[in-house]
Amino acid sequence: MNQDLLAPPKLTARTFAKIVLGVFALSIIVGIGLAALGLLTIGELAVRTAIVGVLSAAAAWAYAGLMRAARRSGPERMPMIHAATGAAGMVAFYGTLGVMLHGTPFGVGAQLLWMIPLMIGMGLAAGGWGRRVGESLHCPQCEYEFGTQDQADAPIRCPECGTGWLGRLKKGRRVRSPRLVAAGIALAFTGMIVLNPIFYMGRLAPHLPTPLLFASLYAAPKAAYTVWDEMATRPLDPSWTRTMAERVLRCRRKDQYDSSPSQWFENMIAGKKIPADLEDRFYREGFQAALVAPRRVKAGEAFIVQLRVHHAANGGGTMGLMFAGYAIGDEPASAGRQDKTVWAYQLRPGVLSRHRDVLPQTLKADHPGELRIRAVFWLVYQPSFADELAWQPDGMPLKPTRATWFERIETEAIVRVE
């Protein structure tokens, strides 16, 4: 839509409300999808739906008010009107989706807040560059003043420069505003910097008081590596340490890709500052998987078993499986044994997947009856990929020298053989 910044917005309040309603419906669909993927609970979905509804209604109401103001304002006020309507649209779109996606791998709200002052600032700058005041009519090419009379009496072309101007006359004499241009650029630039902590938080974090640092990470924990490192050096009393640790665990359950909060958690573990129960949860909840096998098979026929991974989050370094293999009954696990560590990136479900099936193996049942299938592996967290898997003669892996967590895990399934 070609919009003159010195004329009232062309998008009507009713059309804007319909667009907002569409965005609201889209956010609800997205929320339902997140709930189906297990990234949101029903309670969280209900609360976020209510917040999104309030934001959408507020944006539509604000736009309608701005349209009423635009009808009463002269061209010199239009840049501010356009900047405000643009902000209302940004809030309606990014605000609603940001609320619904907050705390998930798709979270975009806080990362895109800088676009609101950018839009307002650039709107002000463009309006200041093309600012007009008054009711007089002017040639769009040379600014020759036609007057304020009816345009129907105007000649076909401008008598000054010969430009065809019927239907193109500009209302108001051009009065560029360097102050408005400068203010708009300053607002856009400042908003981009201030609302993008990546530009300054690394240097600023050491100088911030702990409560402010705590609040910034609690609100926006994603990918703030240097800030989390600084937070790990701050003395926290046990209650605040537990509060932050539980926050990290909640974030980690929903976003298995961001390792910066986990880095703080492991630094705190190394400093003996995390309670034992939370340390245990951190490592155990980082990997969630189950053995998948057919419920019924026929004796003598081959069937496939595999590990179904629902969640695989790194720590500050990386996580992997030392997979001993599958076993039938009480036999030693050996079928499908891996000679190399299976790392988290090979196990982690895709962003739009609830699970990922890995390590398939073909087995065969010789006799009818109930058959117990076991998958045996060791879960290891370590700083890097450097320490690889080495099996010992007794069938156990050698614990990596730098491992922060090393635990044997066994999961099983029952198969009915007919």
LUMVO-800737 format. One record per residue (C-alpha): x, y, z. Coordinates in pm, whole numbers, padded with zeros to 5 digits, always signed. Each point is the difference from the previous one (the first is absolute). Layout:
BEGIN
XYZ
...
end
This chain:
BEGIN
+00000+00000+00000
+00148+00335-00107
-00049+00220+00306
+00066+00375+00007
+00152+00070+00342
-00159+00344+00000
-00352-00134-00058
-00217-00201+00242
+00061-00379+00005
-00177-00182-00283
-00066-00313+00206
-00339+00039+00167
-00057-00084+00364
-00235-00283-00099
+00257-00157-00232
+00268+00033+00267
-00231-00170+00252
-00054-00287-00243
+00376-00040-00045
+00049+00001+00378
-00273-00262+00035
+00181-00214-00258
+00329+00033+00189
-00181-00086+00325
-00144-00315-00162
+00344-00090-00136
+00157+00035+00345
-00267-00230+00148
+00069-00260-00269
+00373+00029+00074
-00070-00038+00373
-00207-00313-00057
+00285-00141-00211
+00250+00075+00277
-00227-00170+00252
-00023-00304-00229
+00381-00009-00015
+00015+00011+00378
+00161+00346+00010
-00298+00161+00177
-00237-00128+00265
-00375+00058-00029
+00022+00253+00284
+00281+00193-00171
-00195-00004-00327
-00308+00145+00174
+00198+00279+00170
+00184+00092-00320
-00324+00000-00197
-00147+00252+00245
+00311+00224-00023
-00001-00019-00380
-00370+00090-00004
+00063+00311+00211
+00296+00105-00220
-00203-00046-00319
-00297+00197+00133
+00230+00279+00123
+00173+00024-00340
-00334+00019-00187
-00135+00261+00244
+00320+00209-00030
-00010-00010-00379
-00364+00112-00007
+00087+00293+00229
+00295+00096-00221
-00221-00002-00309
-00241+00240+00171
+00292+00224+00090
+00130-00015-00359
-00328+00138-00137
+00034+00305+00224
+00374+00060-00057
+00193+00191-00264
+00279-00147-00215
+00266+00113+00248
-00143-00247+00255
-00023-00296-00236
+00355-00136+00053
-00075-00049+00369
-00333-00165-00085
+00168-00241-00241
+00273-00080+00251
-00259-00079+00266
-00216-00213-00233
+00312-00191-00105
+00080-00068+00365
-00357-00123+00056
+00041-00242-00288
+00334-00123+00132
-00148-00059+00345
-00293-00186-00153
+00224-00232-00200
+00326-00046+00191
-00159+00056+00339
-00262-00272-00035
+00232-00254-00161
+00278+00095+00242
-00221-00070+00301
-00115-00333-00139
+00353-00112-00098
+00178+00130+00311
+00220-00259+00169
-00004-00241-00297
+00262-00063-00271
-00209+00227-00225
-00003+00296+00242
+00032+00329-00190
-00167+00265+00214
+00287+00157+00192
+00242-00041-00291
-00222+00210-00232
-00102+00280+00235
+00263+00221-00162
-00212+00008-00318
-00267+00214+00170
+00223+00305+00069
+00165-00062-00338
-00334+00031-00177
-00103+00304+00203
+00338+00169-00049
+00016-00058-00374
-00359+00118-00036
+00085+00323+00182
+00316+00049-00206
-00183-00055-00330
-00280+00231+00111
+00244+00269+00106
+00173-00018-00338
-00329+00043-00189
-00184+00213+00258
-00270+00241-00122
-00208+00256+00185
-00306+00207-00086
-00286-00042-00247
+00156+00135-00321
+00042-00227-00305
+00338-00045-00173
+00153-00158-00308
+00150-00340+00089
+00309+00078-00212
+00106+00362+00059
-00220+00103+00296
-00174+00275-00201
-00295+00116+00209
-00335-00043-00168
-00193+00147+00292
-00285-00133+00207
-00278+00014-00262
-00180-00299-00148
+00235-00226-00197
-00264-00023-00273
+00105+00352-00106
+00367-00093-00031
+00173-00006-00340
+00114-00337-00133
+00368+00077+00055
+00201+00202+00244
+00067+00346-00149
+00344+00000+00163
+00152-00333-00106
-00257-00154-00238
-00060-00311+00214
-00345-00157-00033
-00146+00052+00343
-00374-00080-00017
-00082-00225+00296
+00361+00026+00123
+00001+00334+00179
+00157-00017+00345
-00176+00154+00296
+00211+00234+00212
+00327+00178-00071
+00313-00210+00049
+00182+00083+00320
+00265-00259+00069
+00068-00059+00368
+00364-00089+00071
-00090-00044+00367
-00270-00255-00078
+00232-00186-00237
+00278-00004+00260
-00238-00105+00278
-00137-00284-00213
+00345-00132-00091
+00114+00030+00362
-00307-00190+00123
+00048-00277-00258
+00371-00035+00074
-00044+00014+00378
-00283-00254-00009
+00208-00240-00206
+00289+00025+00244
-00188+00010+00332
-00238-00283-00088
+00278-00222-00135
+00197-00089+00315
+00246-00201-00206
+00168+00331-00090
+00076+00109+00354
-00097-00248+00270
+00333-00181-00016
+00183+00316+00105
-00277+00140+00217
-00078-00317+00198
+00300+00024+00237
-00115+00347+00106
-00370-00080+00057
-00134-00071+00350
-00090-00362+00055
-00380+00057+00028
-00006+00176-00339
+00217-00270-00158
-00224-00266+00152
-00313+00173-00133
+00140+00035-00352
+00088-00370-00020
-00328-00106+00154
-00194+00196-00262
+00216-00082-00305
+00232-00297+00064
+00063-00093-00362
+00355-00004-00140
+00144+00250+00252
+00322-00195+00052
+00221+00276+00142
-00275+00119+00235
-00054-00351+00134
+00375-00031+00054
-00002+00321+00200
-00301-00119+00200
+00192-00312+00100
+00258+00218+00175
-00259+00182+00216
-00069-00113+00357
-00365-00108+00032
-00170-00116+00315
-00146-00354-00012
-00357+00115-00068
+00098+00210-00304
+00229-00275-00126
-00288-00248+00013
-00235+00247-00170
+00241+00057-00288
+00083-00370-00026
-00366-00097-00025
-00045+00268-00264
+00284-00151-00201
-00155-00346+00029
-00333+00131-00130
+00169+00173-00294
+00203-00312-00075
-00310-00220-00014
-00149+00221-00271
+00313+00102-00189
+00258-00273-00044
+00213+00210-00237
+00105+00293+00219
+00295-00101+00218
+00084+00337+00160
-00220-00048+00312
+00132-00357+00031
+00352+00139-00002
-00083+00210+00307
-00157-00306+00167
+00313-00212-00047
+00223+00282+00117
-00210+00019+00317
+00021-00379+00039
+00378+00022-00025
-00006+00260+00277
-00212-00228+00224
-00282+00256+00002
-00284-00210-00146
-00207-00224+00230
+00046-00372-00067
-00363-00054-00104
+00020+00272-00267
+00335-00128-00125
-00150-00346-00040
-00300+00145-00188
+00224+00202-00228
+00180-00305-00133
-00286-00248+00005
-00255+00233-00160
+00246+00094-00272
-00061-00330-00180
-00341-00164-00034
-00040-00315-00209
-00188-00329-00009
+00051-00337-00168
-00244-00048-00289
-00092-00352-00114
-00308-00157-00163
-00260-00123+00249
-00052-00331-00182
+00229-00202-00224
+00002-00352-00138
+00251-00260+00114
+00286-00038-00243
-00064+00334-00176
+00239+00295+00024
-00116+00327+00154
+00158+00341+00058
+00062+00172+00332
+00136+00353+00043
+00046+00280+00248
-00259+00278-00018
+00155+00325+00123
-00236+00273+00124
+00257+00243+00138
+00379+00037-00026
+00141+00320+00150
+00369+00076+00032
+00157+00136+00313
+00264+00271-00014
+00198-00241-00220
-00161-00299-00167
-00199-00311+00082
+00021-00348-00151
-00097-00366+00029
+00242-00287+00033
-00237-00259-00142
+00066-00357+00119
-00279-00145-00216
-00328-00190+00028
-00055-00320+00195
-00271-00267+00010
-00100-00094+00352
+00292-00012+00239
+00263-00055-00265
+00287+00251-00018
-00070+00298-00225
+00197-00023-00321
-00230+00023-00305
+00051+00337-00166
+00291+00104+00223
+00159+00326-00117
+00376+00038-00027
-00021+00378+00023
-00185+00236+00232
-00337+00109-00139
-00012+00373+00061
-00297+00221+00080
-00018+00154-00349
-00048-00354-00139
-00279-00071+00247
-00192+00326+00035
-00349+00018-00156
-00057+00262-00268
-00158+00332+00090
-00341-00112-00128
+00027-00361+00119
-00110-00149+00330
+00257-00278-00019
+00278-00154-00204
+00050-00374-00050
+00367-00103+00008
+00222-00308+00025
-00231-00250-00174
+00084-00370+00036
-00156-00318-00138
-00077-00276+00252
-00174-00337-00020
-00210-00192+00252
+00025-00380-00019
-00276-00103+00238
-00356+00120+00076
-00073+00185+00322
+00094+00332+00156
+00339+00135-00100
+00180+00270+00198
+00222+00224-00212
+00254+00230+00168
+00205+00294-00126
+00313+00072+00205
+00211+00314-00028
+00207+00246+00202
-00096+00368+00003
+00304+00228+00009
+00041+00377+00025
+00344+00139-00078
+00155+00333-00104
+00070-00094-00363
+00005-00278-00260
+00366-00074+00075
-00046-00306+00226
-00137-00277-00221
-00153-00335+00094
+00220-00290+00106
-00151-00336+00107
+00162-00206+00274
+00021-00382-00001
-00286-00023+00252
-00237+00174-00241
+00003+00335+00181
+00124+00321-00162
+00300+00177+00140
-00114+00314+00180
+00138+00312-00176
+00253+00176+00219
-00179+00335-00029
-00358-00126+00025
-00227+00204+00227
-00269-00273-00001
+00026-00370-00080
-00294-00232+00070
-00126-00336-00120
-00361+00004-00126
-00216-00292-00100
-00343+00015-00164
-00216-00294-00105
-00310-00105-00193
-00214-00316+00000
-00075-00175-00329
-00270-00268-00036
+00131-00284-00220
-00272-00207-00170
end
